[in-house]
């Protein structure tokens, strides 16, 4: 294997780790604790220059391996090209907070809440769960006011954090808005929207099947197989110049044009990131805008965001619709509040209420399987729906990212994290019961 190809694969590995591929990152039987792996404690990138053993670079180092990822999640644009999601030039609309005295009291009470982890044998406190899950940022809003806010690790109050596959939910939200407004017809076939999709397996899927990830498309993630689809995809997406002799697809959209069939469209939910990029392409086609520009126009500018966000792009400048966004904690809280309010925020309606109604209703649970921590769940418009007693639904991303919306408790919870292992199944047992405990606590105060 040539050195250029080796470097490209090394970069592609980093890209996939950084942007939401669901596989384990240098899993250790007993990794460093959250406190031990804090980037400040580790000394990553400190000094001018940092000591060689404390530098985090690419493509030669795996910059998203643990514990490096605990620094990298706040510095993604230093490794990969990005495009801005602009908040515009207007003043941000400040979030409402409970009084300082109530804020301090709420933190103390929430930190001391106890709950039983899924299949656990001993109760855990809320604060213990934050460290157990390598939390970098936590924001809780109740009835439109911030009642809890904390920062850890690499994340500061004015910082930004990679949100991994929560990006999919932004893409899905934009898609659902366009469906509600009649701009995107979810009954059409993909080839009706993107004729150049050609003979790709996507061609005969409906827009809705793409949105709900019930397409029958081949996309293997067997990392031990150098010819697996994941590696073809990662080489196509790499923003670096292609090595001499490379004859594969160049960019996300060229890759989508050569996807092979696997199974039948509409039969079952299969979590495959390529669906998000297919949706992103269709969104751009029907609006004439990149998903970054549309997210700026329809969400960030209008919801009073206080920070620009940014999104990674491939070598042709196409934003990664399946996992490339980095954003501020409070702005993600605004997005969650927008969902809780049914499309309204700061007294302004940003999109029809039916958008949130469709997402909160969920998909077909009979097509959803293989997620033991979400036994009654479903997936629709790139959002996870729990079908629990509170009607909760969420945007989720690997290493612990979430926007959790609980309509019954009128609660929005945002967590940003850098858990050592990628899959949320490792984190859910000490997260989902904790969220429920906070929701019940907030309801008890009403």
Secondary structure, 3 states (H helix, E strand, C coil): CCHHHHHHHHHHHHHHHHHCCCCCCCCCCCCCCCCCCCHHHHCCCCECCECHHHCCCCCCCCCCCCCCHHHHCCCHHHCCCEEEECCCCCCCCCCEECCHHHHHHHHHHHHCCEEECCCCCCEEEHHHHHHHCCEEEEEEEECCEEEEEEECCCCCCCCCEECCCHHHHHHHHHHHHHHHCCCCCCCCEHHHHCHHHCCCHHHHCEHHHHHCCCCCECCCCCCCCCCCHHHHHHHHHCCCCCCCCCCCCCCHHHHHCCCCECCCCCCCCCCCCHHHHHHHHHHHHHHCCCHHHHHHHHHHCCCCCCCCEEEEECCCCCECCCCCEEECHHHHHHHHHHHHCCCEECCEECCCHHHHHHHHHCCCHHHCCCCHHHCCCEEECCEEECCCCCCCEEEEECCCEEEEEECCCCEEEEEEECCCCCCCHHHHCCCHHHHHHHHHHHHHCC
